[in-house]
Amino acid sequence: MTKSEIAQAFSNGDFDKCFEYLTDNTIWNTPGEQLLTGKQEIETFCKSISNYFDSVTTNFQQLNVIENTNCVAINGTAEFIRDGKSISFVSSCDVYVFHKNHSIKSITSYCITERPTV
């Protein structure tokens, strides 16, 4: 997989496709929420997210993918639907930094959950 394909799969929640690109030194930072370090910690969290994704219908939209030599940035939205009703809508930007061998050095995820309108 190319760096862009790895990043797009991860941002779409297709985590299993990306696990081989994680290392014991990979860092996943979601500022203001959590900091995960290492392949095992990140995989465990991804599996819990996948379980959540299995409980809802997801509508992911990738709006932009920007790539340079060792970095891919993706912004987009995600809507989560249960029983035909939107339960959450998130705007996000994920920034991936890669080593030369395509392993992931770091991921920084900025997520904004939009408040429901009343």
C-alpha positions in Angstrom: 0.0 0.0 0.0 1.1 3.6 -0.6 1.3 6.1 2.3 -1.8 7.7 1.0 -3.7 4.4 0.9 -2.6 3.5 4.4 -3.7 6.9 5.7 -7.1 6.8 3.9 -7.8 3.3 5.1 -7.0 4.3 8.7 -9.1 7.4 8.5 -12.0 5.4 7.2 -11.8 2.9 10.1 -10.3 0.1 8.0 -7.8 -0.4 10.8 -6.9 -4.1 10.1 -5.3 -3.0 6.8 -3.0 -0.7 8.6 -1.8 -2.7 11.6 1.3 -3.9 9.8 2.5 -0.3 9.4 2.4 0.4 13.2 5.5 0.1 15.3 6.3 -0.1 19.0 7.2 3.6 18.6 4.2 4.8 16.7 2.3 7.6 18.5 -1.4 8.5 18.0 -2.2 11.8 19.6 -5.7 13.2 19.7 -5.1 16.6 21.4 -7.3 17.2 24.4 -8.5 13.6 24.4 -5.7 11.0 24.5 -2.2 9.9 23.6 -1.6 6.3 22.6 1.9 4.9 22.2 3.0 1.8 20.5 1.5 -0.8 18.2 -0.3 -2.8 21.0 -2.0 0.2 22.6 -3.1 1.6 19.3 -4.4 -1.8 18.0 -6.4 -2.3 21.2 -8.0 1.1 20.9 -8.7 0.5 17.1 -10.5 -2.7 17.9 -12.7 -1.0 20.4 -13.5 1.7 17.8 -14.3 -1.1 15.3 -16.8 -2.6 17.8 -18.5 0.7 18.0 -18.6 1.1 14.2 -20.2 -2.4 14.1 -23.1 -1.0 16.3 -23.9 1.9 14.0 -24.1 2.9 10.4 -21.3 5.1 9.4 -21.1 7.7 6.7 -17.5 8.7 6.1 -16.6 11.5 3.7 -13.0 12.3 2.9 -12.9 15.9 1.6 -9.2 16.4 1.0 -6.1 14.3 0.9 -2.8 16.2 0.9 0.5 14.4 0.6 4.2 15.2 0.5 7.3 13.0 0.9 6.7 11.7 4.4 3.3 13.2 5.4 -0.4 12.7 4.5 -3.2 14.9 5.8 -6.8 14.0 5.4 -9.8 16.1 6.5 -13.4 14.9 6.3 -16.6 14.1 8.2 -18.2 11.2 9.8 -21.9 10.7 10.6 -23.0 7.9 12.9 -26.5 6.6 12.6 -28.5 4.2 14.8 -32.1 3.1 14.2 -32.3 5.6 11.3 -31.4 8.6 13.4 -28.2 10.6 13.4 -26.5 10.2 16.8 -23.3 12.0 16.1 -21.5 14.1 13.4 -17.8 14.7 13.5 -15.5 16.9 11.5 -11.9 15.7 11.6 -8.4 16.1 10.3 -5.8 13.3 10.6 -2.1 14.1 10.0 0.1 11.0 9.3 3.9 11.1 9.5 5.7 8.2 7.9 9.2 6.7 8.1 10.9 5.9 4.7 9.7 2.3 4.9 6.0 3.3 5.1 5.7 2.5 8.8 3.7 5.1 10.6 5.8 7.4 12.9 2.8 9.4 14.2 -0.8 10.2 13.8 -2.4 13.4 15.0 -6.2 13.5 14.9 -8.2 16.6 15.4 -11.9 15.9 16.0 -14.8 18.3 16.5 -18.1 16.8 17.4 -20.9 19.1 16.2 -23.6 19.8 18.6 -27.1 18.7 17.6 -29.5 21.5 16.7 -32.6 21.6 18.8 
